[in-house]
Every structure is written in C-alpha cells, then in structure tokens.
Amino acid sequence: MMLTDCQVAAVTRDSVKEALKGDTLLWLDLGGVDDEVIQMLHDDFRIHPLALEDAREFGQRPKAEEYGSFISMVMYGARADGHPGHQLMTEVQLFYCERFLISLHREPVPALEMARHALTRGSRLFADPTHLIALYRVLDALVDSVFPMLAAFDDDIDTLQDHIFTNADDGDLSALFKLKRQLVEVRKVVAPERDMMAAILAGLVPIPGMTPEKERYFRDVYDHLIRASDLTDSYRDLLSGSMDAYTTMASNRLNVVMKQLAIISTIFLPLSFLTGFFGQNFGWLVNHITGPETFFGVGLGTEAVAVVILLWVFRRRGWL
C-alpha cells in the first residue's frame, strides 16, 4: 500500500519515484520483504545497507537506530488472528525521514490499517512539512493494539482464579502456564519499546524533524507504553498468586484426603486390637466366652463402644 496526500495507491517503482518528487506525505506499507523490495529501498530511498540487512531478518528486539538522514525502528503490534499457538505479537520495521515513512511486515497488522484511517480522516495533519505526525499515528496504533489483548488477559485470569477457588483441577495448571508464557511474550516486547521511547524523548536517538511541539505526541506514546508495562507486571503478579493459590488448594485437598484416611485407620485400630485379643486361644477365653449373649455383648459390643467413643472424640476435636 502507498499513501500519498491522503490517497491510497498501488505500489510500483514509477509511482514511488513520482511520489518522492513531491512534498506530500509518502507512506509506503509493504507486506513482505524480497530482493526486489530491498533493491528499491536501496536505490530509491537510500536506506543504509546495515538497516537493509536488519530488514531481511525478522524476530528482532524493539529498537531505534539513527542513520543520519533517517531513523530505523523495530516495533510490534497485536496479530490479526487472535491467539494462534503462543504467538501474539507481529513485528513491524519502520524507516522514517522527513520525506517518507516505510513500514515492513510479513503478516497482517490491524494497527497499521487503523493508523491509515486516522491519517485519512484528519488530512489537516499533512500540513506538517516533516510528516512526523504520520510516524506518531503508526506508533500510537501499534502500542494501543496491545490493550485489548491485555484486557483479554485480565478476563482470562479472573475466570481462572474463580475456577481455582471453586473446583481446581489439572487443567487449571496447564492454563496458568499457557497464560504465563503468553504474558512473557508481550512483556518482552513492551518493556524494550518503553525503553526505546524513553531514549528517543531523551534525545539519545534523534528523530528528523522533532520539535518540542511534536515531542508532546511521542510523550503520549511513551505514557501508553508505561501503562502497558505496568499492566503486564500486574498480570504477572496475579498469575504468580494464582499459581500459589492452586498449590495451596491442591495441598488442602491432599490434607483432607490424608485426614480421612487417618480417621479410617484410627477407627480400625481398636477394632483390630479387640478382634486380635479375643481371638487368642487361651483356656479362660475359650471356657468363659460362650453363647450368643457373650458373643454379641462382649465380642461385638466392645467394638461398637470403641467406634462410638472414637467418633465422639473426632467430632469434639472438630475433625469431622
């Protein structure tokens, strides 16, 4: 996609060269990187070879590097297809100078489409000769795309916590680890982006055309990154607390089972003693314990009395 003066056009080498001759905004959005694209970036936009080498290799850490007349940035936005496996974020590489903005990505990025709509709705922003507002729109859309995902994390954690405290099972532990892996992926993106934006605002990575007025827009992006970073840290603590709660609930269930087994064993202990005692082959026992009255009264009666006494003791101590 190519955006010039609020108009979307197809990308061709001739249309790109023609757009570069004017003073209007040229935003070139490329959904893939091949040798032809690399050659165009080198010949028509004079992108530094080191930046082009990075553009071939996706999966980089968020960063911002200054190459004299332009700046190269690596940012991430939420994927278009929700939760495929464990990958939630997709990489976007940006090249910006006062004449153009180039975005490279391999997968659909809904945030870029939102940025395009924001720019075409507010054509008055193109009056800025540096076109820095276009870069702000892209960065802001990429950062804001993380918040619906974090809201989904919040809902998933609440649901999981409710289930853990009512009816915890082995599936909860698997869900906890899955959420933790996904949250780590988001945090590995948000934290470096926050540090990168802080470096830009501190002047360590100068952006062409930056002025105190335009800096306010980028401070807004930085504020959103701080909020996203705080949310990821909060959700990480919630997940750690949920794991502790799961471990506690599992330990409590084990303790209940062990208590039940201990009660059963304690009840059968005096019964085993009595049956063993009266089962001894002594003459007195053989001669005196005779008849059904003695059998039911002494043999079974003592066992019934022992069970009743034990149950009364267990209930008095609060074990039942």
Secondary structure, DSSP 8 states (H G I E B T S, - for coil): -EEETTEEE---HHHHHHHHHSSS-EEEEES---HHHHHHHHHHS---HHHHHHHH------EEEE-SS-EEEEEEEE-TTS-STT--EEEEEEEE-SS-EEEE-SS--HHHHHHHHHHHH-GGGGG-TT-HHHHHHHHHHHHHTHHHHHHHHHHHHHHHHHHHHHH--HHHHHHHHHHHHHHHHHHHHHHHHHHHHHHHHTTSS--TT--HHHHHHHHHHHHHHHHHHHHHHHHHHHHHHHHHHHHHHHHHHHHHHHHHHHHHHHHHHHHHHHHHHHTS--HHHHHHS-HHHHIIIIIIHHHHHHHHHHHHHHHHTT--
